[in-house]
């Protein structure tokens, strides 16, 4: 036994006590692991006879009694973990022989964990004597009382400091700013008070700051927004007030933010959309007012959003339907009005939602999370209606339909009739009135090989009156709806914004191009429908959605060969557009959101709204062509020259993106680093 260097008996359900002379026969023992058993009794004083001991792991047992100060005689000790026992100390916390003081003799101690033991002492000033070596200090749930000594600032090599769930009082010592290596600081669940000191901002590598459940007051230090390394910020359940500093929204890489149960007021900045990595955002139980910014819909990694018990007004943004990772949503106890967006039905991960105690009205959605919604989650609103399961009055769909028809009549037909009265004679007037009594006058474009025309009213019926539950997506051009024609065919209807001249030209451009192209890797256009107030493309429906969804949603996965086949499909479509037609076509905006997938995961290129047609070898300077940032070829960005080469460049960027799952616009691509150069760094 005298030559034994490592003894490991962890997780073996040992239940006896250690021998009173344990350690006497182990002069060469360097590592002792006994954690996760049921060992009881005292820790023998003789354990110090194993004088070469460097690692002592006794955590998660049933040890009782007084901690032996002889552990301080282990001059080679590097790791001491005795957490999760019932050990005490009989020492006065002012005693020079205090147990923690005795450990300062261990000059090589890196990790000290005393958590979950009933020590009931205060931290001695001698804790500053660990400065030469200590990197991790955990003393959680030990009944530690009194102030945090200012000598804590001497631990300049400390990486982790956790003093959770004690009875510490007083302020955070300003010497905390001297811990220049600190990455993790947690003081939650104490009686600490005063300001959250600015000196915390001097700790540049700080990644995790947990100060919840204390009595801190005053404003959040604006300098916290300068700690670019910060990943978690928890200030909940304090007495903090004032507005959230504008600098806070600079924390673009932060993962979790909890400012709940304070007295913060002011608005949520639209810059919240820049916190792309955010997974938890809790502002509940404050005095936050104003509207919920639509930019919050860009947080596609967000899983938990709590804004309850505030003074928020306005409607719930439709952009919430883009929160593809959202699991919990609580907007209760506010002044929100308007309808519940049907886009929330699309969030397949959303399991909990609470919209109670607001001023919401209209029909309650019935799909997605609303299928299992309890009445408690929507109670005390202004005028909601829906299925019987919600214990709300049924919606009067007939009234809504009459209103829609009346609105269309007033906006579309009446101006036409009035124009005719002012221009033509009485006989021609009668003729035109008979023609217009049938409805809207439509000018259908050539139907691209389809023997039948699709009218406005058939499109309206196919999309159930352009119901929001049928929305597939929105963009600057307008909206795309899923529809079912009278023949039973499922289609996608792309409706353009007629208020924008740029969008109308985009519509005409797309019609002109798609009229003359046929390829199995291009989205097939069934028909174009147009009148003075309505312009749309009726296209084949792609049930698997966009390539972007498959790349970045947590609920979808593409293996290597699927990614390869998709990019081969896209290359085939580009080859046809560039070389298979009399006049080559440049797509100009190739990106994953414009690649759609059918049932067999075959890729189809879509959205030709800013495409260009020109003779072989010709180049053009763009006018209103606005490709997407990150996919633009250098020659386009510098001179605006359009040629087939810009599609080839965009294809290359997308190829890298598909196999790395890195968007070319991600925040890491700054200071000269791009997706192109990053691939070499990654390799």
C-alpha positions in Angstrom: 0.0 0.0 0.0 2.9 2.4 0.6 3.6 2.7 -3.1 0.0 3.5 -4.0 -0.3 6.8 -5.9 -4.0 6.8 -7.0 -7.0 5.5 -5.1 -10.4 5.8 -6.8 -13.5 4.3 -5.3 -16.1 6.8 -6.6 -19.8 6.0 -7.1 -19.6 2.6 -5.5 -22.2 3.1 -2.8 -19.7 2.7 0.0 -21.5 3.4 3.3 -18.9 2.8 6.1 -16.7 5.4 7.8 -13.0 6.0 6.9 -10.6 4.3 9.4 -9.4 6.7 12.1 -5.8 6.1 11.0 -6.6 6.6 7.3 -3.6 8.1 5.5 -1.0 6.7 7.8 0.1 3.9 5.4 -0.2 6.0 2.2 2.9 8.2 2.1 3.0 8.2 -1.7 -0.7 8.8 -2.4 -1.2 11.7 -4.8 -4.9 11.3 -5.8 -7.8 10.2 -3.7 -11.3 10.0 -5.3 -14.1 8.9 -3.0 -17.0 11.1 -4.3 -20.6 9.9 -4.8 -20.7 7.3 -2.1 -22.5 7.1 1.2 -19.5 7.4 3.4 -20.3 8.9 6.9 -18.5 9.8 10.1 -15.6 12.2 10.4 -12.9 13.0 8.0 -9.8 11.6 9.9 -7.1 14.0 11.0 -4.6 11.5 9.9 -5.4 12.0 6.3 -2.7 14.6 6.3 -0.2 11.8 6.7 -0.7 11.2 3.0 1.6 14.2 2.6 2.0 14.1 -1.2 -1.8 14.3 -1.8 -2.6 16.7 -4.6 -6.2 15.9 -5.3 -8.8 15.1 -2.6 -12.3 14.4 -3.8 -14.8 13.6 -1.0 -17.8 15.4 -2.4 -21.4 14.1 -2.3 -21.1 11.8 0.7 -22.6 11.8 4.2 -19.5 13.0 6.1 -20.3 14.8 9.4 -18.4 16.5 12.1 -15.8 19.3 12.2 -13.6 19.9 9.2 -10.0 19.0 10.2 -7.6 21.9 10.0 -4.9 19.4 9.4 -5.9 19.4 5.7 -3.9 22.7 5.6 -0.8 20.6 6.2 -1.1 19.1 2.7 1.4 21.4 1.1 1.0 19.8 -2.4 -2.8 20.0 -2.4 -4.1 21.4 -5.7 -7.8 20.4 -5.6 -10.0 20.1 -2.6 -13.7 19.2 -3.1 -15.7 18.3 -0.1 -19.0 19.8 -1.2 -22.3 18.0 -0.6 -21.7 16.7 2.9 -22.8 17.8 6.4 -19.5 19.1 7.6 -19.2 22.0 10.1 -16.6 24.1 11.7 -16.4 25.0 15.4 -14.0 27.8 14.8 -14.8 31.5 15.4 -14.6 33.2 12.0 -12.2 35.7 13.5 -9.8 33.0 14.7 -6.4 32.8 13.2 -6.8 29.1 13.2 -10.0 29.3 11.1 -10.4 26.3 8.8 -10.3 28.5 5.7 -7.3 30.3 7.1 -5.5 27.0 7.6 -5.9 26.2 3.9 -3.8 29.3 3.0 -0.8 27.1 3.7 -1.7 25.1 0.6 0.3 27.2 -1.8 -0.6 25.2 -4.8 -4.4 25.1 -4.2 -6.2 25.7 -7.6 -9.8 24.5 -6.8 -11.6 24.8 -3.5 -15.3 23.7 -3.3 -16.9 23.7 0.2 -20.5 24.1 -1.1 -23.6 22.6 0.7 -22.0 22.2 4.1 -23.5 24.0 7.2 -20.3 26.0 8.0 -22.1 29.2 9.3 -19.0 31.3 9.3 -17.9 34.5 7.6 -15.2 34.8 5.0 -12.0 35.7 6.8 -9.7 38.4 5.5 -7.0 35.7 5.1 -8.8 34.5 2.0 -6.7 37.0 0.2 -3.7 34.9 0.9 -4.7 32.4 -1.8 -3.6 34.9 -4.4 -0.7 32.9 -5.6 -2.7 30.0 -7.0 -6.5 29.8 -6.5 -8.5 29.7 -9.7 -11.9 28.4 -8.6 -13.7 29.2 -5.3 -17.1 27.7 -4.7 -18.8 28.2 -1.3 -22.5 27.9 -2.0 -25.3 27.2 0.5 -23.0 27.2 3.5 -24.7 29.9 5.6 -21.7 32.3 5.0 -22.6 35.6 6.6 -21.4 39.2 7.0 -19.7 41.2 4.2 -17.5 40.0 1.4 -14.0 41.0 2.5 -12.2 43.5 0.3 -9.3 41.1 0.3 -11.1 39.1 -2.2 -9.6 41.4 -4.7 -6.2 39.8 -4.1 -7.2 36.6 -5.9 -5.9 37.9 -9.2 -5.7 34.4 -10.8 -9.4 33.6 -9.9 -11.4 32.4 -12.9 -14.6 31.3 -11.1 -16.1 32.8 -7.9 -19.5 31.4 -6.7 -21.0 32.4 -3.3 -24.6 31.6 -4.0 -27.5 31.1 -1.5 -25.7 32.4 1.6 -26.6 35.3 3.9 -24.0 37.7 2.8 -24.8 41.4 3.3 -23.3 44.8 2.4 -22.1 46.0 -1.0 -20.0 44.3 -3.6 -16.4 45.4 -2.7 -14.9 47.7 -5.3 -11.8 45.6 -5.2 -13.7 43.1 -7.3 -12.4 45.0 -10.3 -8.9 43.6 -9.6 -10.0 40.1 -10.6 -8.8 40.6 -14.1 -8.9 36.8 -14.9 -12.5 36.3 -13.7 -14.9 34.6 -16.1 -17.7 33.5 -13.8 -19.1 35.5 -10.9 -22.3 34.4 -9.1 -23.5 36.0 -5.9 -27.3 35.2 -6.3 -29.6 34.5 -3.4 -28.0 36.7 -0.7 -28.8 40.0 1.1 -26.3 42.1 -0.7 -27.3 45.7 -1.4 -26.1 48.9 -2.8 -25.2 49.7 -6.4 -24.0 47.2 -9.0 -20.5 48.7 -9.0 -18.9 50.0 -12.2 -15.7 48.2 -11.2 -17.3 45.0 -12.6 -16.8 46.4 -16.0 -13.0 46.3 -15.5 -13.2 42.5 -15.7 -12.8 42.2 -19.4 -13.1 38.3 -19.7 -16.3 38.2 -17.6 -18.7 35.9 -19.3 -21.3 35.0 -16.6 -22.6 37.6 -14.1 -25.3 36.3 -11.7 -26.6 38.8 -9.1 -30.2 37.8 -8.9 -32.2 37.6 -5.6 -30.4 40.3 -3.7 -31.3 43.9 -2.7 -29.3 45.9 -5.3 -30.8 49.2 -6.3 -30.1 52.1 -8.8 -29.4 51.9 -12.5 -27.7 49.2 -14.5 -24.2 50.3 -15.1 -24.0 51.5 -18.8 -20.4 50.1 -19.0 -21.8 46.5 -18.9 -22.5 47.0 -22.5 -18.8 47.2 -23.2 -18.0 43.7 -21.8 -18.1 42.0 -25.2 -17.3 38.6 -23.6 -20.6 38.7 -21.5 -22.8 35.6 -22.3 -25.2 35.6 -19.3 -26.5 38.5 -17.3 -28.9 37.8 -14.4 -30.0 40.8 -12.3 -33.6 39.6 -11.6 -35.4 40.0 -8.2 -33.6 43.1 -7.0 -34.7 46.8 -6.7 -33.0 48.2 -9.7 -34.7 51.0 -11.7 -34.3 53.5 -14.5 -34.2 52.7 -18.2 -32.1 49.9 -19.7 -28.9 51.7 -21.0 -28.7 52.1 -24.7 -25.2 50.5 -24.5 -26.8 47.2 -23.3 -27.9 46.5 -26.9 -24.3 46.3 -27.9 -24.0 42.8 -26.4 -24.4 41.0 -29.7 -23.1 37.6 -28.4 -25.1 37.5 -25.2 -27.1 34.2 -24.6 -29.2 34.9 -21.6 -30.6 38.1 -20.1 -32.8 38.1 -16.9 -33.8 41.5 -15.6 -37.2 40.4 -14.2 -38.8 41.6 -10.9 -37.2 45.0 -10.8 -38.4 48.5 -11.5 -37.0 49.1 -14.9 -39.0 51.4 -17.2 -38.8 52.8 -20.7 -39.1 51.0 -24.0 -37.6 47.9 -25.5 -35.2 49.2 -28.1 -35.6 48.1 -31.7 -31.9 47.2 -31.4 -33.0 44.1 -29.6 -32.9 42.4 -33.0 -29.1 42.7 -33.0 -28.8 40.2 -30.1 -28.8 37.3 -32.6 -27.4 34.7 -30.1 -30.0 35.3 -27.4 -31.8 32.2 -26.1 -33.5 33.6 -22.9 -34.9 37.1 -22.5 -36.8 37.9 -19.3 -38.1 41.4 -18.6 -41.2 40.4 -16.7 -42.5 42.2 -13.7 -41.1 45.7 -14.5 -42.6 48.9 -15.8 -41.6 48.5 -19.5 -43.9 50.4 -21.8 -44.3 51.2 -25.5 -44.7 48.6 -28.2 -42.9 45.4 -28.8 -40.5 46.1 -31.6 -40.9 43.9 -34.7 -37.2 43.4 -34.9 -37.5 40.9 -32.0 -38.7 38.5 -34.7 -35.1 38.2 -35.9 -34.0 36.3 -32.8 -34.1 32.9 -34.3 -32.2 31.3 -31.4 -34.6 32.6 -28.8 -36.2 29.9 -26.7 -37.7 31.7 -23.8 -39.4 35.2 -24.0 -41.0 36.6 -20.8 -42.5 40.1 -21.0 -45.3 39.6 -18.6 -46.5 42.1 -15.9 -45.4 45.3 -17.7 -47.1 48.2 -19.5 -46.6 47.2 -23.1 -49.1 48.5 -25.7 -49.9 47.9 -29.3 -50.2 44.6 -31.1 -48.2 41.4 -30.9 -45.8 41.6 -33.9 -46.5 39.1 -36.8 -42.7 38.7 -36.9 -43.0 36.5 -33.8 -43.8 33.8 -36.4 -40.0 33.9 -37.2 -39.0 32.8 -33.7 -38.4 29.3 -34.9 -36.7 28.1 -31.7 -39.3 29.6 -29.3 -40.5 27.2 -26.6 -42.0 29.5 -23.9 -43.8 32.8 -24.5 -45.5 34.9 -21.7 -47.0 38.3 -22.6 -49.7 38.3 -19.9 -50.6 41.3 -17.7 -50.0 44.0 -20.3 -52.1 46.4 -22.4 -51.6 44.6 -25.7 -54.4 45.0 -28.3 -55.3 43.7 -31.8 -55.5 40.1 -32.9 -53.4 37.2 -32.0 -51.1 36.6 -35.0 -51.8 33.3 -36.8 -48.1 33.2 -37.5 -47.6 31.8 -34.0 -49.2 28.6 -35.2 -46.1 27.9 -37.3 -43.8 27.7 -34.2 -43.6 23.9 -33.8 -41.4 24.1 -30.7 -43.7 26.5 -28.9 -45.2 24.5 -25.9 -46.2 27.2 -23.5 -48.0 30.5 -24.2 -49.8 33.0 -21.9 -51.6 36.0 -23.3 -54.1 36.6 -20.4 -55.0 40.0 -19.0 -54.5 42.1 -22.1 -56.9 43.8 -24.5 -56.7 41.3 -27.4 -59.6 40.7 -29.7 -60.6 38.7 -32.8 -60.3 35.0 -33.5 -58.1 32.8 -31.5 -55.8 30.7 -33.8 -56.5 26.9 -33.6 -53.3 25.4 -34.9 -49.9 24.7 -33.3 -49.6 25.5 -29.6 -53.3 26.7 -29.6 -54.5 23.1 -30.1 -53.9 22.4 -26.4 -54.4 25.9 -25.1 -56.2 26.2 -21.8 -58.7 29.0 -21.2 -56.5 30.3 -18.4 -53.9 31.3 -21.0 -56.2 33.8 -22.7 -58.6 34.8 -20.0 -59.4 38.5 -19.3 -59.0 39.9 -22.7 -61.3 42.4 -24.5 -63.1 40.6 -27.3 -61.6 37.2 -28.2 -63.7 34.5 -30.0 -63.0 31.0 -31.0 -63.6 27.3 -30.5 -65.6 26.0 -27.5 -62.4 24.7 -25.9 -61.3 28.3 -25.2 -64.6 29.0 -23.4 -65.0 32.0 -25.6 -68.0 33.1 -27.8 -67.8 31.7 -31.4 -66.6 34.0 -34.1 -69.0 35.4 -36.7 -67.3 34.5 -39.8 -70.2 35.5 -42.0 -70.0 39.1 -40.7 -66.3 39.2 -41.4 -66.9 37.9 -44.9 -69.6 40.5 -45.6 -67.2 43.2 -44.4 -64.4 42.0 -46.7 -66.7 42.0 -49.7 -68.0 45.4 -48.9 -64.5 46.7 -48.5 -63.4 45.3 -51.9 -66.5 46.8 -53.5 -65.8 50.3 -52.1 -62.1 50.2 -52.9 -62.0 48.5 -56.2 -65.2 48.6 -58.2 -66.7 52.0 -57.1 -63.7 54.1 -58.4 -63.9 52.3 -61.7 -67.6 53.0 -62.1 -67.1 56.6 -61.2 -64.3 57.0 -63.7 -66.6 55.6 -66.5 -69.4 58.1 -65.6 -67.0 61.0 -66.1 -65.5 59.9 -69.4 -68.1 58.1 -71.6 -71.6 58.7 -72.8 -74.8 57.3 -71.4 -75.0 54.3 -73.8 -71.3 53.3 -73.3 -71.9 53.8 -69.6 -74.6 51.2 -69.5 -72.4 48.8 -71.5 -69.5 49.2 -69.1 -71.8 48.9 -66.0 -73.1 45.5 -67.3 -69.5 44.4 -67.8 -68.4 45.5 -64.4 -71.4 44.1 -62.5 -69.6 40.7 -62.8 -66.8 41.8 -60.6 -63.3 43.1 -61.1 -62.0 43.5 -64.6 -59.0 41.3 -64.9 -56.1 41.3 -67.3 -54.6 37.8 -67.1 -51.1 37.4 -68.4 -50.4 34.5 -70.7 -50.8 31.4 -68.6 -47.5 29.8 -69.5 -48.8 26.7 -71.1 -51.8 26.2 -68.8 -55.1 25.9 -70.8 -57.2 27.7 -68.2 -57.1 31.1 -66.6 -57.1 31.7 -62.8 -59.2 34.7 -61.8 -58.8 37.0 -58.8 -61.9 35.5 -57.1 -60.5 31.9 -57.6 -57.3 33.0 -55.9 -59.2 34.6 -53.1 -61.2 31.4 -52.6 -58.1 29.2 -52.8 -56.4 31.2 -50.0 -59.6 31.4 -47.8 -59.8 35.1 -48.3 -56.0 35.6 -48.0 -56.3 34.3 -44.4 -53.1 34.7 -42.4 -53.1 31.1 -41.5 -52.1 30.4 -45.1 -49.2 32.7 -45.2 -45.9 31.0 -46.2 -43.8 34.1 -46.0 -43.4 37.8 -46.3 -40.9 40.1 -47.9 -40.4 43.6 -49.3 -42.3 42.6 -52.4 -45.4 41.5 -50.5 -46.6 38.1 -49.3 -46.8 34.4 -50.3 -49.9 32.4 -49.5 -50.6 28.7 -49.7 -53.8 28.0 -51.7 -56.0 25.2 -53.0 -57.5 25.7 -56.4 -61.0 24.4 -57.3 -59.2 21.5 -59.2 -57.6 20.4 -56.0 -54.2 21.6 -56.9 -52.1 23.0 -54.1 -50.3 26.2 -55.2 -48.3 29.1 -53.8 -49.6 32.5 -54.6 -47.1 35.4 -54.6 -49.0 38.7 -54.2 -47.1 41.9 -55.0 -47.3 45.2 -53.2 -49.1 47.4 -55.7 -48.3 50.6 -53.8 -44.6 50.3 -54.8 -43.5 51.1 -58.4 -40.4 49.0 -57.8 -42.4 46.0 -56.8 -44.7 46.4 -59.9 -41.6 46.5 -62.1 -40.3 43.4 -60.2 -43.7 41.7 -61.0 -43.5 42.5 -64.7 -39.8 41.4 -64.8 -40.6 38.1 -63.2 -43.6 37.5 -65.5 -41.5 38.2 -68.6 -38.7 35.9 -67.5 -40.8 33.0 -66.3 -43.0 33.0 -69.4 -40.1 31.7 -71.4 -38.2 29.3 -69.1 -38.8 25.6 -68.5 -36.5 23.6 -66.3 -37.1 20.9 -63.7 -34.9 22.9 -61.2 -36.8 26.1 -61.6 -40.1 26.9 -59.8 -42.9 26.4 -62.3 -45.2 29.4 -62.7 -48.8 28.3 -63.4 -50.3 31.6 -64.2 -50.0 35.4 -63.7 -53.0 37.4 -62.6 -53.2 41.2 -62.8 -55.7 44.0 -62.5 -55.4 47.6 -61.4 -55.3 46.8 -57.7 -54.0 43.2 -57.6 -51.0 41.5 -59.1 -49.9 37.9 -58.4 -48.0 34.9 -59.6 -49.6 31.4 -59.1 -46.7 28.9 -58.7 -46.3 25.3 -57.9 -46.2 24.6 -54.1 -42.9 23.4 -52.6 -44.0 21.4 -49.5 -40.5 21.2 -47.9 -40.0 25.0 -47.8 -36.8 26.9 -48.3 -33.2 25.7 -48.0 -32.7 28.4 -45.4 -35.2 26.8 -43.1 -33.5 23.4 -43.4 -30.1 24.9 -42.7 -30.9 27.0 -39.6 -33.9 25.5 -37.9 -33.2 23.1 -35.0 -36.0 20.9 -36.2 -34.6 20.0 -39.6 -31.4 18.3 -40.7 -29.7 17.8 -44.0 -27.0 15.1 -44.3 -24.0 15.5 -46.5 -25.4 13.9 -49.6 -28.7 15.9 -49.4 -26.6 19.1 -49.3 -24.6 18.0 -52.2 -27.6 17.0 -54.3 -29.3 20.3 -53.6 -26.3 22.3 -54.8 -26.1 20.1 -57.9 -29.7 21.0 -58.6 -29.0 24.7 -58.2 -26.0 24.4 -60.5 -28.1 22.7 -63.1 -30.7 25.5 -63.0 -27.9 28.1 -63.4 -26.4 26.3 -66.3 -29.8 26.4 -68.0 -30.3 30.1 -67.3 -26.8 31.1 -68.4 -26.3 28.8 -71.4 -29.6 27.1 -72.3 -31.5 30.1 -73.6 -31.1 32.4 -76.6 -30.7 35.4 -74.2 -29.0 34.5 -70.9 -30.7 35.3 -67.7 -28.9 36.4 -64.5 -30.8 35.7 -61.4 -29.0 38.4 -59.4 -30.2 37.3 -55.9 -29.1 33.7 -55.4 -29.3 32.7 -51.7 -30.8 29.9 -49.5 -34.2 31.6 -49.0 -34.7 31.6 -52.8 -34.1 27.8 -53.1 -37.2 25.8 -52.5 -37.5 22.0 -52.0 -40.2 19.6 -53.1 -41.4 16.4 -51.5 -38.3 14.5 -52.8 -35.9 17.2 -51.6 -35.2 18.3 -55.1 -34.1 22.0 -55.2 -35.9 24.6 -57.3 -34.6 28.1 -57.9 -37.2 30.9 -57.3 -37.7 34.6 -57.1 -36.6 36.2 -60.3 -37.9 39.7 -59.3 -34.6 41.5 -59.9 -33.2 39.3 -62.7 -31.6 40.6 -65.9 -31.9 39.4 -69.5 -29.1 40.3 -72.0 -27.3 39.0 -75.1 -24.4 36.7 -74.6 -21.2 38.5 -73.6 -23.1 41.7 -72.7 -22.8 43.3 -69.3 -25.2 45.9 -67.8 -24.9 48.4 -65.0 -27.7 47.9 -62.5 -30.5 50.4 -61.9 -32.8 49.3 -59.1 -31.3 45.9 -58.7 -30.6 45.3 -55.0 -29.0 41.9 -54.3 -28.7 40.6 -50.8 -25.6 41.8 -48.8 -23.1 39.0 -48.3 -23.8 37.3 -51.6 -22.9 40.2 -53.9 -19.9 39.7 -56.2 -17.0 42.2 -55.7 -17.4 43.7 -59.3 -21.0 44.4 -58.6 -20.4 46.1 -55.3 -17.7 48.3 -56.8 -19.2 49.2 -60.2 -22.7 47.7 -60.3 -21.9 45.6 -63.4 -24.3 42.7 -64.0 -23.1 39.5 -65.7 -23.5 35.8 -65.3 -20.4 36.0 -63.1 -22.3 37.5 -60.2 -24.5 34.3 -60.1 -21.4 32.2 -60.1 -20.0 34.2 -57.2 -23.2 33.9 -55.2 -23.3 30.2 -55.9 -19.8 29.8 -54.4 -20.8 31.8 -51.3 -23.9 29.6 -50.9 -21.9 26.5 -51.4 -19.7 27.4 -48.5 -22.8 28.3 -46.4 -24.5 25.1 -47.1 -21.6 22.9 -45.9 -20.6 25.1 -43.0 -24.0 26.4 -41.8 -22.4 29.9 -41.5 -24.2 32.9 -43.0 -21.9 35.3 -44.8 -23.4 38.1 -42.7 -22.7 36.7 -39.3 -21.2 39.0 -36.7 -17.9 37.0 -36.7 -17.1 38.2 -40.2 -15.6 41.6 -39.4 -12.3 43.3 -39.7 -11.4 41.7 -43.0 -12.6 38.2 -42.1 -15.3 36.8 -44.5 -16.9 33.5 -45.1 -14.4 33.0 -48.0 -11.4 33.5 -45.8 -12.9 31.9 -42.7 -13.1 28.5 -44.4 -9.3 28.5 -44.4 -9.1 29.4 -40.7 -11.6 26.7 -39.9 -9.6 24.1 -41.7 
